[in-house]
Amino acid sequence: MLILLFLCLLVSLAAADRITGRTFATRSEVPAQHGMACTSQPLATQVALDILKAGGSAADAAIAANAALGLMEPTGCGMGGDLYALVWDAGARRLSGLNASGRSPRALTLDHLRRLGLGAIPAHGPLPVSVPGAVDGWFELHARFGRLPMKALLAPAIAYAEEGFPVSQFIAYAMAEGQKALGGFPGFPETYCPSGRTPRAGEVFRNPRLARTMALVAEGGRDAFYRGGIARKIEACMQACGGFLGQDDLAAHTSDWVEPVSVDYRGFDVWAIPGNGQGIATLQMLNILEGYDFSAIPFGSPRHAHLFTEAKKLVYEDRARFYGDPAFGEIPVAGLLSKAYAAERRALIDPLRAAVRLEAGNPALRDGDTICLSTGDRDGNLVSLIQSNFRGMGSGIIPGDLGFCLQDRGELFSLEPALANSYAPGKRPFHTIIPGFVTRGGEPFLSFGVMGGEFQPQGQVQIVMNMVDFGMNAQEAGDAPRMAHEGSPEPTGAPGRLPGTIRLESGFPYETVRELMELGHGAGWMLGGYGGYQGIRWDPGGRVMFGASECRKDGQAAGY
């Protein structure tokens, strides 16, 4: 009997092993040649694939999937939020960056906010609402890279909003949490609680209000949102609840095409969008970590976790001081990304002790809840798109019968004057959402993103290191256990807590936890909070896309 039990145990262990030998790997990468979509909802992935099969471009598929996710994952994105994208144009062989984030109301001033006696802009209600830039972002992407009519791209989301879709377990949980925080705001119960509560897992949810709004945009274009009846309803709602966002703010909105910036990490060029986002934090961290030989430092080891955390601490000090809207002050991007500056900052890392106090550097002295998705088409065009309402479902303000919640991105402004991210009218707030892209030898290598608020640079760095330093494929890089350091200063100007706490996902050995504590780190665990990853790896030789989707979410990578 004991021998039989032992043999059964051996069989079960063998069945659980991946052929790579990595115990954390959940499945293989998904290979395809003609089209690929990786999103956080399987139905949205299928929407994107249908667009690609109909002859749509990678940008078309990204727009259609994002519209569907605004319905199916309102806990992270929607028409009331902002958007960023990195787009690889295979014909031109170049990468373009789109900043489709909105600006603060011009009628709201820093003096007014300070007279209210606020220490920070609140998370919910009318004060954190800024212009939603996502819809304009769709039309900018479509004008430059689209093939199919916008009506065709929005049609699947409109149909699902009218007919309904079964809610997944994760989104059902997140919507219920959203009701606890936002259920008292006008319009929220009518939109998301048709039976007095948010839908449970497996229940079919409809949003006919959102269907009508998207149909107006499909018919009337971006001006239907920013200059027509939708804009009037947004202004009326904001005035009724004591807000400041008006039709003039919406009509004045523009997105910006920007030149991405990059750093070389061991022969791989890692790209980000500069400006009011935190994308360059990823690049700064990689610059610092490049100075260590991770071929001799095992994944998940105490040294790996310690060096990663100390690099993050240094970079987030710079983030708090220097990152903001470049229209309101120069950001020393060249200095922040220089190898010499990285070497200076790296020298501050004690290999045997966690830092207790750090300050931002001086780069100016030198010269020179969110969704992410990736799509690719048969021509080799790739899109990394990330879109968000910011904190969960957003501000709680649902204008009239429009069926979507306005974002609360303005919460991240600082109320301290003279900072890069200090509040000002008509200014873009600091942004946490960042698309990611990696090239190698002038060819695309990885289109990816990692959702998760201020964690996103930490998540992106871990994906890049997992593939470049630890030899993982695109799916394994996302499946691997992650760490998240908490305790650095906020972009609002609020002080951090050093050395802070390293939150370690299950999968790290206890020996790592113990030694980190001996080095002076706080160590702990948390439920969730480790981001959500989607990615497409491109093989230029075989012209094959390899899709990967986050095992911590409900997502799907699929191609044809």
C-alpha positions as CSV (number, residue, x, y, z in Angstrom):
1,M,0.0,0.0,0.0
2,L,2.8,2.4,0.9
3,I,4.6,1.6,-2.4
4,L,1.3,2.4,-4.3
5,L,0.9,5.7,-2.6
6,F,4.5,6.6,-3.3
7,L,4.1,5.8,-7.0
8,C,0.9,7.9,-7.2
9,L,2.8,10.8,-5.6
10,L,5.5,10.5,-8.2
11,V,3.0,10.5,-11.0
12,S,1.2,13.5,-9.6
13,L,4.4,15.4,-9.2
14,A,5.5,14.6,-12.8
15,A,2.2,15.7,-14.1
16,A,2.5,19.0,-12.3
17,D,5.9,19.8,-13.8
18,R,6.3,22.0,-16.9
19,I,8.8,20.8,-19.5
20,T,10.9,23.9,-18.6
21,G,11.2,22.7,-15.1
22,R,9.8,26.0,-13.7
23,T,7.3,25.1,-11.0
24,F,5.5,28.5,-11.4
25,A,4.8,28.2,-15.1
26,T,1.1,27.9,-15.9
27,R,1.1,27.2,-19.6
28,S,3.1,27.7,-22.8
29,E,3.3,30.9,-24.9
30,V,0.6,31.1,-27.6
31,P,2.2,31.2,-31.1
32,A,0.5,32.6,-34.2
33,Q,1.4,34.2,-37.5
34,H,-1.6,36.2,-38.7
35,G,-2.8,38.0,-35.6
36,M,-2.5,38.0,-31.8
37,A,-4.5,39.6,-29.0
38,C,-3.7,39.5,-25.3
39,T,-6.2,41.1,-22.9
40,S,-7.4,40.7,-19.4
41,Q,-10.8,39.4,-20.5
42,P,-11.3,36.4,-22.9
43,L,-14.4,38.0,-24.6
44,A,-12.3,41.2,-25.3
45,T,-9.6,39.0,-26.7
46,Q,-12.1,37.4,-29.1
47,V,-13.4,40.8,-30.1
48,A,-9.8,41.8,-31.1
49,L,-9.3,38.6,-33.0
50,D,-12.5,39.1,-35.0
51,I,-11.3,42.6,-36.0
52,L,-8.0,41.2,-37.1
53,K,-9.6,38.4,-39.1
54,A,-11.8,41.1,-40.8
55,G,-8.7,42.8,-42.1
56,G,-8.2,45.3,-39.2
57,S,-4.8,46.5,-38.0
58,A,-3.2,46.0,-34.7
59,A,-4.5,49.5,-33.7
60,D,-8.0,48.6,-34.8
61,A,-7.9,45.5,-32.7
62,A,-6.6,47.4,-29.7
63,I,-9.4,50.1,-30.0
64,A,-12.1,47.4,-30.2
65,A,-10.7,45.5,-27.3
66,N,-10.4,48.6,-25.2
67,A,-14.0,49.6,-25.9
68,A,-15.1,46.1,-24.9
69,L,-13.0,46.2,-21.7
70,G,-14.7,49.5,-20.7
71,L,-17.9,47.5,-20.5
72,M,-16.6,44.2,-19.2
73,E,-13.9,45.5,-16.8
74,P,-15.4,48.8,-15.6
75,T,-13.3,48.3,-12.4
76,G,-10.2,49.3,-14.3
77,C,-11.0,51.3,-17.4
78,G,-13.7,53.0,-19.5
79,M,-14.6,56.0,-21.6
80,G,-14.2,58.2,-18.6
81,G,-10.5,57.5,-18.3
82,D,-7.2,58.2,-19.9
83,L,-5.0,56.2,-22.4
84,Y,-1.4,55.7,-23.4
85,A,0.0,53.6,-26.3
86,L,3.2,52.6,-27.9
87,V,2.8,51.5,-31.5
88,W,5.3,49.7,-33.7
89,D,4.8,50.6,-37.4
90,A,6.3,47.7,-39.3
91,G,6.3,49.7,-42.6
92,A,8.1,52.7,-41.2
93,R,10.1,50.5,-38.8
94,R,9.7,53.0,-36.0
95,L,8.0,53.2,-32.6
96,S,5.5,56.0,-31.8
97,G,4.1,57.1,-28.5
98,L,0.6,58.4,-27.8
99,N,-0.2,60.4,-24.7
100,A,-4.0,60.6,-24.5
101,S,-4.2,61.8,-20.9
102,G,-6.5,64.7,-20.0
103,R,-5.9,67.9,-18.1
104,S,-7.4,69.5,-15.0
105,P,-10.3,71.8,-15.1
106,R,-9.3,75.4,-15.9
107,A,-11.8,76.8,-13.5
108,L,-10.3,75.0,-10.5
109,T,-7.2,76.6,-8.9
110,L,-4.6,75.5,-6.4
111,D,-5.7,78.4,-4.1
112,H,-9.3,77.2,-4.1
113,L,-8.1,73.7,-3.2
114,R,-5.9,75.0,-0.4
115,R,-8.7,77.2,1.0
116,L,-10.8,74.0,1.4
117,G,-8.3,72.9,4.0
118,L,-7.4,69.8,2.1
119,G,-4.1,68.0,2.7
120,A,-4.6,66.1,-0.6
121,I,-7.2,65.9,-3.4
122,P,-9.8,63.3,-2.3
123,A,-10.0,60.0,-4.1
124,H,-13.7,60.3,-5.0
125,G,-16.2,62.9,-5.9
126,P,-15.9,65.8,-8.2
127,L,-12.6,67.3,-7.2
128,P,-10.2,64.6,-8.7
129,V,-12.0,64.6,-12.1
130,S,-9.9,65.6,-15.1
131,V,-10.8,65.5,-18.8
132,P,-11.2,61.9,-20.0
133,G,-8.7,61.4,-22.8
134,A,-9.4,57.8,-23.9
135,V,-12.0,58.4,-26.6
136,D,-9.7,61.0,-28.3
137,G,-6.9,58.5,-28.0
138,W,-9.0,55.9,-30.0
139,F,-9.5,58.4,-32.8
140,E,-5.9,59.4,-32.8
141,L,-4.8,55.8,-33.1
142,H,-7.4,55.2,-35.8
143,A,-6.5,58.2,-37.9
144,R,-2.8,57.2,-38.0
145,F,-2.9,53.4,-38.0
146,G,-6.6,52.2,-38.5
147,R,-8.0,50.4,-41.5
148,L,-11.6,49.5,-40.7
149,P,-14.3,52.1,-40.0
150,M,-14.7,53.2,-36.4
151,K,-18.3,52.0,-36.5
152,A,-17.0,48.5,-37.0
153,L,-14.6,48.7,-34.2
154,L,-17.2,49.9,-31.6
155,A,-19.9,47.6,-32.9
156,P,-18.9,44.5,-30.8
157,A,-18.8,46.5,-27.5
158,I,-22.2,48.1,-28.3
159,A,-23.7,44.7,-29.0
160,Y,-22.3,43.2,-25.8
161,A,-23.6,46.3,-23.8
162,E,-27.1,45.8,-25.2
163,E,-27.3,42.0,-25.0
164,G,-25.2,41.5,-21.9
165,F,-22.3,39.2,-21.0
166,P,-21.5,36.9,-18.1
167,V,-19.4,38.6,-15.5
168,S,-16.1,36.8,-14.5
169,Q,-15.3,35.9,-10.9
170,F,-12.5,38.5,-10.5
171,I,-14.6,41.4,-12.0
172,A,-17.6,40.4,-9.9
173,Y,-15.4,40.7,-6.8
174,A,-14.0,44.1,-7.9
175,M,-17.4,45.5,-8.8
176,A,-18.7,44.6,-5.4
177,E,-15.8,46.4,-3.8
178,G,-16.5,49.4,-6.1
179,Q,-20.1,49.5,-4.8
180,K,-18.9,49.7,-1.2
181,A,-16.9,52.8,-2.1
182,L,-19.0,54.5,-4.7
183,G,-22.5,53.1,-4.3
184,G,-23.8,56.3,-2.8
185,F,-23.0,58.5,-5.8
186,P,-25.9,59.4,-8.1
187,G,-26.0,57.2,-11.2
188,F,-23.9,54.4,-9.8
189,P,-26.7,52.2,-8.6
190,E,-28.7,52.7,-11.8
191,T,-25.8,51.8,-14.0
192,Y,-24.0,49.0,-12.1
193,C,-26.6,47.7,-9.6
194,P,-29.7,46.9,-11.7
195,S,-31.0,44.5,-9.0
196,G,-29.8,46.5,-6.0
197,R,-26.3,45.1,-6.1
198,T,-23.5,44.5,-8.6
199,P,-23.7,41.3,-10.6
200,R,-22.3,38.1,-9.2
201,A,-19.9,35.8,-11.0
202,G,-21.6,34.2,-14.0
203,E,-24.6,36.6,-14.0
204,V,-25.3,38.4,-17.2
205,F,-24.8,42.1,-17.0
206,R,-26.1,44.7,-19.5
207,N,-25.3,48.4,-19.8
208,P,-27.7,49.9,-22.3
209,R,-26.7,53.4,-21.2
210,L,-23.1,52.8,-22.3
211,A,-24.4,51.2,-25.5
212,R,-26.2,54.4,-26.4
213,T,-23.2,56.5,-25.6
214,M,-20.8,54.4,-27.7
215,A,-23.3,54.4,-30.6
216,L,-23.3,58.3,-30.5
217,V,-19.5,58.2,-30.7
218,A,-19.5,55.6,-33.5
219,E,-21.9,57.8,-35.5
220,G,-20.6,61.3,-34.6
221,G,-16.9,60.7,-34.1
222,R,-14.8,62.2,-31.3
223,D,-16.6,65.5,-31.4
224,A,-19.8,63.7,-30.3
225,F,-18.0,63.1,-27.0
226,Y,-16.0,66.3,-26.6
227,R,-18.3,68.9,-28.2
228,G,-21.8,67.5,-28.4
229,G,-24.5,66.2,-26.1
230,I,-22.2,64.0,-24.1
231,A,-20.0,67.0,-23.2
232,R,-23.2,68.9,-22.1
233,K,-24.3,66.1,-19.9
234,I,-20.8,65.9,-18.3
235,E,-20.8,69.6,-17.5
236,A,-24.4,69.5,-16.1
237,C,-23.5,66.6,-13.9
238,M,-20.3,68.3,-12.6
239,Q,-22.1,71.6,-11.9
240,A,-24.9,69.7,-10.0
241,C,-22.3,68.0,-7.7
242,G,-20.0,70.9,-7.1
243,G,-17.4,70.0,-9.7
244,F,-15.4,72.2,-12.1
245,L,-15.0,70.2,-15.3
246,G,-16.9,72.0,-18.2
247,Q,-17.6,71.9,-21.9
248,D,-14.7,74.3,-22.6
249,D,-12.3,71.8,-20.9
250,L,-13.6,69.0,-23.0
251,A,-13.6,71.0,-26.3
252,A,-10.0,72.1,-25.7
253,H,-8.7,68.6,-25.2
254,T,-5.9,67.2,-27.4
255,S,-3.8,64.1,-27.4
256,D,-0.1,64.2,-28.2
257,W,2.1,62.0,-30.3
258,V,5.4,62.0,-28.6
259,E,8.9,60.5,-29.3
260,P,9.5,57.5,-26.9
261,V,12.7,57.4,-25.0
262,S,14.8,54.3,-24.3
263,V,17.8,52.8,-22.5
264,D,19.9,49.8,-23.5
265,Y,19.7,46.9,-21.0
266,R,22.2,44.3,-22.0
267,G,21.6,44.7,-25.7
268,F,17.8,45.2,-25.4
269,D,16.3,48.6,-25.9
270,V,13.5,49.2,-23.4
271,W,11.1,52.1,-24.3
272,A,8.8,54.4,-22.5
273,I,6.7,57.5,-23.0
274,P,8.3,60.6,-21.3
275,G,6.2,63.3,-19.7
276,N,3.6,63.1,-16.9
277,G,3.8,59.3,-16.7
278,Q,6.1,57.2,-14.6
279,G,7.5,55.2,-17.6
280,I,11.0,56.5,-17.2
281,A,11.1,55.0,-13.7
282,T,11.3,51.6,-15.5
283,L,14.2,52.8,-17.5
284,Q,16.0,54.3,-14.5
285,M,15.7,51.1,-12.5
286,L,17.1,49.0,-15.3
287,N,20.0,51.4,-15.7
288,I,20.9,50.9,-12.1
289,L,20.4,47.2,-12.1
290,E,22.5,46.7,-15.3
291,G,25.6,47.3,-13.1
292,Y,25.1,43.9,-11.4
293,D,25.8,40.5,-12.9
294,F,22.6,38.6,-12.6
295,S,24.0,35.5,-14.3
296,A,25.6,34.9,-10.9
297,I,22.6,36.0,-8.9
298,P,19.7,33.4,-8.9
299,F,16.1,34.4,-9.4
300,G,14.3,34.8,-6.1
301,S,17.5,34.9,-4.1
302,P,18.0,37.5,-1.2
303,R,20.5,39.4,-3.3
304,H,18.1,39.6,-6.3
305,A,15.3,41.0,-4.1
306,H,17.6,43.3,-2.2
307,L,19.2,44.9,-5.2
308,F,15.9,45.3,-7.0
309,T,14.3,47.0,-3.9
310,E,17.2,49.3,-3.4
311,A,17.2,50.4,-7.0
312,K,13.4,51.0,-6.8
313,K,13.9,53.2,-3.7
314,L,16.4,55.4,-5.4
315,V,14.3,55.9,-8.5
316,Y,11.0,56.6,-6.7
317,E,12.8,59.5,-4.9
318,D,13.5,61.0,-8.3
319,R,10.0,60.2,-9.4
320,A,8.5,62.2,-6.6
321,R,10.7,65.2,-7.3
322,F,11.0,65.4,-11.1
323,Y,8.1,63.7,-12.8
324,G,5.2,65.9,-14.0
325,D,3.6,67.7,-17.0
326,P,6.4,68.9,-19.2
327,A,4.2,71.8,-20.4
328,F,4.6,73.3,-16.9
329,G,8.3,72.7,-16.4
330,E,11.2,71.0,-17.9
331,I,11.8,67.4,-16.9
332,P,15.5,66.4,-16.9
333,V,14.9,63.2,-19.0
334,A,18.4,63.0,-20.5
335,G,20.0,63.3,-17.1
336,L,17.7,60.9,-15.4
337,L,18.4,58.3,-18.1
338,S,22.1,58.7,-18.5
339,K,24.4,55.8,-17.6
340,A,26.7,58.2,-15.6
341,Y,23.8,59.2,-13.4
342,A,22.8,55.6,-12.9
343,A,26.3,54.8,-11.8
344,E,26.2,57.7,-9.2
345,R,22.9,56.4,-7.9
346,R,24.0,52.8,-7.9
347,A,27.0,53.7,-5.7
348,L,24.5,54.6,-2.9
349,I,23.3,51.0,-2.6
350,D,24.8,49.1,0.3
351,P,24.9,45.4,-0.6
352,L,24.6,44.4,3.0
353,R,22.0,46.8,4.4
354,A,18.6,48.3,3.5
355,A,18.7,52.1,3.0
356,V,16.9,54.0,5.8
357,R,17.0,57.5,4.3
358,L,17.4,58.5,0.6
359,E,17.0,61.7,-1.4
360,A,16.4,62.5,-5.0
361,G,19.5,63.0,-7.2
362,N,20.6,65.9,-9.2
363,P,20.2,64.9,-12.9
364,A,19.6,68.4,-14.1
365,L,23.3,69.2,-13.9
366,R,24.3,67.0,-16.8
367,D,23.9,67.5,-20.5
368,G,22.0,65.6,-22.2
369,D,-7.1,49.4,-11.1
370,T,-6.1,49.8,-15.0
371,I,-6.1,47.5,-18.0
372,C,-3.3,46.7,-20.4
373,L,-3.4,44.9,-23.7
374,S,-1.2,44.0,-26.6
375,T,-2.2,43.3,-30.2
376,G,-0.3,42.3,-33.3
377,D,-1.4,41.9,-37.0
378,R,-0.1,39.9,-39.9
379,D,2.1,42.8,-41.1
380,G,4.1,42.8,-37.9
381,N,2.5,46.0,-36.5
382,L,2.3,45.8,-32.7
383,V,0.4,47.9,-30.1
384,S,0.9,48.2,-26.4
385,L,-2.1,50.0,-24.9
386,I,-2.9,50.8,-21.3
387,Q,-6.0,52.6,-20.1
388,S,-7.4,53.4,-16.7
389,N,-10.0,55.2,-14.5
390,F,-7.2,55.3,-11.9
391,R,-8.5,54.2,-8.5
392,G,-10.7,51.2,-9.3
393,M,-14.0,52.4,-10.9
394,G,-12.9,56.0,-10.7
395,S,-14.4,59.1,-9.0
396,G,-17.9,57.6,-8.6
397,I,-19.4,60.4,-10.8
398,I,-21.5,59.0,-13.6
399,P,-22.8,61.8,-15.8
400,G,-26.5,61.6,-16.5
401,D,-27.4,58.4,-18.3
402,L,-24.0,58.0,-20.1
403,G,-23.2,54.6,-18.5
404,F,-19.6,55.2,-17.5
405,C,-17.7,56.6,-14.5
406,L,-15.4,59.6,-14.8
407,Q,-11.8,59.1,-13.7
408,D,-10.2,60.4,-10.5
409,R,-6.7,60.8,-11.9
410,G,-6.5,64.3,-10.4
411,E,-6.1,62.8,-7.0
412,L,-2.4,62.4,-7.8
413,F,-1.7,66.1,-8.1
414,S,0.3,67.5,-5.2
415,L,-1.2,70.5,-3.2
416,E,2.3,71.6,-2.3
417,P,3.4,74.5,-4.5
418,A,6.5,74.6,-6.7
419,L,6.7,70.9,-7.2
420,A,6.8,69.3,-10.7
421,N,3.4,67.7,-10.0
422,S,1.8,70.6,-8.2
423,Y,-1.8,71.3,-9.1
424,A,-2.5,73.9,-11.8
425,P,-5.5,74.6,-14.0
426,G,-5.2,72.9,-17.4
427,K,-2.4,70.7,-16.3
428,R,-1.9,66.9,-16.8
429,P,-1.6,65.1,-13.5
430,F,1.2,62.6,-12.8
431,H,0.1,59.3,-14.3
432,T,0.8,55.7,-13.2
433,I,-0.3,54.0,-16.4
434,I,2.6,53.1,-18.7
435,P,2.8,51.0,-21.9
436,G,5.9,49.0,-22.4
437,F,8.0,48.0,-25.4
438,V,11.3,46.3,-26.0
439,T,13.3,46.2,-29.3
440,R,16.5,44.3,-30.1
441,G,18.7,45.2,-33.1
442,G,16.1,47.6,-34.5
443,E,13.4,44.8,-34.5
444,P,10.5,44.5,-32.1
445,F,11.1,42.0,-29.3
446,L,8.2,42.5,-26.8
447,S,5.1,44.6,-26.6
448,F,3.8,44.5,-23.1
449,G,2.3,46.2,-20.1
450,V,1.9,45.5,-16.4
451,M,-1.2,47.1,-14.8
452,G,-1.2,48.0,-11.1
453,G,-0.9,51.7,-10.1
454,E,2.4,52.8,-8.8
455,F,3.6,49.2,-8.9
456,Q,3.9,49.3,-12.7
457,P,7.6,50.2,-13.1
458,Q,8.4,47.5,-10.6
459,G,6.3,45.0,-12.6
460,Q,7.8,46.0,-15.9
461,V,11.4,45.8,-14.6
462,Q,10.7,42.3,-13.3
463,I,9.3,41.2,-16.7
464,V,12.4,42.5,-18.5
465,M,14.8,41.0,-16.0
466,N,12.9,37.6,-16.1
467,M,13.4,37.4,-19.8
468,V,16.8,39.0,-20.2
469,D,18.6,37.9,-17.0
470,F,16.8,34.7,-16.1
471,G,16.0,33.2,-19.5
472,M,12.3,33.0,-19.2
473,N,9.9,33.1,-22.1
474,A,7.1,35.7,-22.3
475,Q,4.5,33.5,-20.4
476,E,7.0,32.4,-17.7
477,A,8.1,35.9,-17.2
478,G,4.5,36.8,-16.2
479,D,3.9,33.7,-14.2
480,A,7.0,34.1,-12.0
481,P,6.4,35.2,-8.4
482,R,6.8,39.0,-8.0
483,M,7.8,41.4,-5.3
484,A,6.5,44.8,-4.6
485,H,8.2,47.4,-2.4
486,E,6.0,49.9,-0.5
487,G,7.3,52.9,1.3
488,S,8.7,55.4,-1.2
489,P,7.4,59.0,-1.5
490,E,4.2,59.6,-3.4
491,P,3.9,61.9,-6.4
492,T,1.5,64.0,-4.3
493,G,4.5,65.0,-2.2
494,A,3.5,62.8,0.8
495,P,6.6,61.4,2.5
496,G,7.5,57.7,2.2
497,R,8.5,55.2,4.8
498,L,12.0,53.8,4.5
499,P,13.1,51.1,4.5
500,G,9.4,50.2,3.9
501,T,8.1,46.7,3.3
502,I,8.9,44.2,0.5
503,R,5.7,42.3,-0.3
504,L,6.6,38.9,-1.6
505,E,4.2,36.8,-3.6
506,S,4.0,33.1,-2.8
507,G,6.8,31.2,-4.5
508,F,9.7,33.0,-2.9
509,P,11.6,30.7,-0.5
510,Y,11.5,31.4,3.2
511,E,15.3,31.7,3.2
512,T,14.9,34.9,1.0
513,V,12.4,36.4,3.5
514,R,14.6,35.7,6.5
515,E,17.8,37.1,4.9
516,L,16.0,40.2,3.7
517,M,14.8,40.9,7.3
518,E,18.4,40.4,8.4
519,L,19.5,43.1,5.9
520,G,17.0,45.5,7.5
521,H,14.1,45.2,5.2
522,G,10.5,44.9,6.3
523,A,9.0,41.8,4.7
524,G,5.5,40.6,4.3
525,W,2.7,39.3,2.0
526,M,-0.4,40.8,0.5
527,L,-3.5,39.4,-1.3
528,G,-3.2,40.7,-4.9
529,G,-1.5,43.9,-5.7
530,Y,1.2,42.3,-7.9
531,G,-0.2,43.8,-11.2
532,G,-1.6,42.3,-14.3
533,Y,0.5,41.5,-17.4
534,Q,-0.2,41.0,-21.1
535,G,2.6,40.7,-23.7
536,I,3.5,39.6,-27.2
537,R,7.0,38.5,-28.1
538,W,7.9,38.9,-31.7
539,D,10.3,36.5,-33.6
540,P,11.5,38.4,-36.6
541,G,13.1,35.3,-38.2
542,G,10.0,33.2,-38.4
543,R,7.6,36.2,-38.3
544,V,5.8,34.5,-35.4
545,M,4.0,36.2,-32.5
546,F,4.1,34.5,-29.1
547,G,1.3,35.7,-26.8
548,A,1.2,35.7,-23.0
549,S,-1.5,36.6,-20.5
550,E,-1.5,37.3,-16.8
551,C,-2.3,34.2,-14.7
552,R,-3.4,36.5,-11.8
553,K,-6.3,37.9,-13.9
554,D,-9.1,36.5,-16.1
555,G,-7.2,37.2,-19.3
556,Q,-6.5,35.3,-22.5
557,A,-3.8,35.3,-25.1
558,A,-5.1,34.0,-28.5
559,G,-4.1,34.2,-32.1
560,Y,-4.7,32.7,-35.5
